[in-house]
Each structure stands twice: as C-alpha cells, then as structure tokens.
Amino acid sequence: MPTIGSRLKELRATTGKSQDGLSKLFESNQSTLNRYENDQSDVPNRVLLWYADYFDVSMDYIYCRTDNPQGKLYNYKPHIPNKDLQQFIEMCFDKDSPMSERLKQTIVSMFEEG
C-alpha cells in the first residue's frame, strides 16, 4: 500500500528531479525532503499543497485515498455507458437552441474517444 512519502517520491521521480533540486523549489533542503519521502517525518500542509499544485494532482491522491491523480489539468476520461450519457446530455441542453445539436454531438464524440 502506498504512503504519502512514496507518493511524493514517485511524483518527484516522474520529473527526473533530484531531492536537492526539488527541495529548493519549495524552499527546503534535501535532507528534509529525504525524511518526507521515507516517511520519517510528517509533511507540513504547505508542502503537501505545493506538491498538489506543482504536479497538478489532487490531495486525495497524495494522501493515498485514490490512485487516480485527477488534478485540475489531469485529463481523466471516465467510461460512461452510452445510454446514461445520452440521457444526461438530453437533460442538459435546450432542444430549441440552434447550437444544441452540434454541442451534444461534440460532447458525445469526446466521451467516445476516451
């Protein structure tokens, strides 16, 4: 089971940065980051928030509550059964709008590509 430290280490490793290089970005030092990554010290909230923003992941991901990063820019496309998707789209758009049909088709195609 992952830990907060292992998540921080994994995120750092994805960028190829050293502990020293990354720790300087959030005004710390290498030995402190090493203790965080090895679960030898509690990570302050400001550091966790920095990681979430810097790597564009959710705090739930950092806290190991999910394996799905889903940050603000993370491009997660859930699988939605076609019947449910069609029902949702029909409820969201005014049938009398000239753009409705085009917008509906765009959204449907986005889900089908995922």
TAMO-V416402 format. One record per residue. RES is the residue in one small letter. SS is DSSP state (h for helix, s for strand, l for the rest). PSI is psi in degrees with one decimal (none if undefined). Layout:
BEGIN
res->(RES/RES)
ss->(SS/SS)
psi->(PSI/PSI)
END
This chain:
BEGIN
res->(m/p/t/i/g/s/r/l/k/e/l/r/a/t/t/g/k/s/q/d/g/l/s/k/l/f/e/s/n/q/s/t/l/n/r/y/e/n/d/q/s/d/v/p/n/r/v/l/l/w/y/a/d/y/f/d/v/s/m/d/y/i/y/c/r/t/d/n/p/q/g/k/l/y/n/y/k/p/h/i/p/n/k/d/l/q/q/f/i/e/m/c/f/d/k/d/s/p/m/s/e/r/l/k/q/t/i/v/s/m/f/e/e/g)
ss->(l/l/l/h/h/h/h/h/h/h/h/h/h/h/h/l/l/l/h/h/h/h/h/h/h/l/l/l/l/h/h/h/h/h/h/h/h/l/l/l/l/l/l/l/h/h/h/h/h/h/h/h/h/h/h/l/s/l/h/h/h/h/l/l/l/l/l/l/l/s/l/l/l/l/l/l/l/l/l/l/l/h/h/h/h/h/h/h/h/h/h/h/l/l/l/l/l/l/l/h/h/h/h/h/h/h/h/h/h/h/h/h/h/l)
psi->(132.6/158.1/168.9/-43.8/-43.3/-32.9/-43.2/-42.1/-44.1/-44.4/-44.1/-44.4/-30.8/-23.3/-9.5/12.4/149.2/164.4/-42.0/-46.0/-43.6/-39.6/-32.4/-30.3/-34.4/27.0/57.0/-156.4/166.8/-42.0/-34.5/-46.1/-38.2/-41.9/-37.9/-48.2/-24.7/14.7/34.8/-12.2/147.7/140.5/125.6/150.8/-39.5/-34.4/-42.7/-42.3/-38.8/-46.2/-46.0/-43.8/-45.8/-44.2/-0.4/55.8/163.3/157.4/-32.5/-36.9/-46.7/-39.8/5.2/26.5/-14.9/156.7/5.4/110.8/-45.1/54.6/-176.2/-37.7/-5.0/131.7/71.1/125.2/100.2/151.8/122.8/123.8/140.0/-41.4/-46.8/-39.4/-47.5/-42.6/-42.5/-46.9/-41.3/-36.6/-26.2/-21.8/142.2/121.4/-21.6/-9.5/134.5/-22.8/-11.6/-50.7/-42.8/-43.3/-42.4/-45.4/-37.0/-45.7/-43.2/-44.6/-33.6/-43.6/-34.9/-29.8/-31.5/none)
END
